[in-house]
Amino acid sequence: MGNFKQVLKSLDAFPRAEEHLLQKTKSGALVSIVGLVIMATLFLHELTFYLSTDTVHEMAVDFKRGETLPIHINMTFPSLPCDVLSVDAIDMSGKHEVDLDTNIWKLRLNRDGQITGTEYLSDLVEKEHESHGHDDHKDHHEESDHKVKLHSLDEDAEKLIKKVKYAISAGEGCRVYGVLDVQRVAGNFHISVHGLNYLVAQMIFEGPSHVNVSHIIHDLSFGPKYPGIHNPLDDTVRILHAASGTFKYYIKIVPTEYKYLSKEVLSTNQFSVTEYFSPITEVDKMWPAVYFLYDLSPITVTIKEERRSFLHFVTRLCAVLGGTFALTGLLDKWMYRLIETLTKPNARSGLR
């Protein structure tokens, strides 16, 4: 039994010296304090790193079918009253949807941008789009121009003209916000004065070149937001001064799934965008508008939240703290020898 204890003691990698044999120095205390501060800092850093989440991106072919695409809109038109603004949604499916599920509101704004009234936008129209390209943006007024000219303006139209002219002179603007649910196919939606017939629009603005479609995009997204998402059109400001034209935003939508640590899956979309502005002159007949032309990517992106394992945390913590302890031990030895070397000659000279 005694031999076994001796063998066990010989395996001790941390032998202890007697207390009276240990020499404590000021330099050793200084190195110990510095080492403790460094180890505490590194421990907090490793703990924060362990508790933080990391995201992993994966790509795969998008197999979604038959779902709708939500479009969240929040825009301000500081130079156009709500009475003249309309929203048109067109897709490439060739279908004519009459009962489009919408929830769009218009807020009347005064010259200072304060809200003065609210109304539901009931003039949203989804029209059959016969072409398969994005460049089919014919003026809606020209298609029915020959019909409108056959009828004189009624009393309601005259009241509308006076009301809108007064609103424009008063500097009234409009904020359009809400959600569009459209088919999950390529298409576009645009905000313009296309809801007016040609004669009414002509009498209000005296030509397309006088329609100011300056706008501020507060928020434009295609689904709920997840941590870290960036919508490139948010807080976009486009103000026209003594000019008019059509804005076109070409949007590429990427279907996205965000998987939280709790295993909850959020289906949404992220997108990239390019912008084009086409100025309008006095001779042009097309009325200005703000177009958003979107297309969907065939690739879906999956973003997963991941947290590092506890074993990984312990391994890194041991490496960091052990390395710091060993380094401070070496530093203490070097400082002790340096101080001892510098003080010994002085001691010998004092004896002489």
Order of alpha helices (4+ residues) and beta strands (2+ residues): alpha-alpha-beta-beta-beta-beta-beta-beta-alpha-alpha-alpha-beta-beta-alpha-beta-beta-beta-beta-beta-beta-alpha
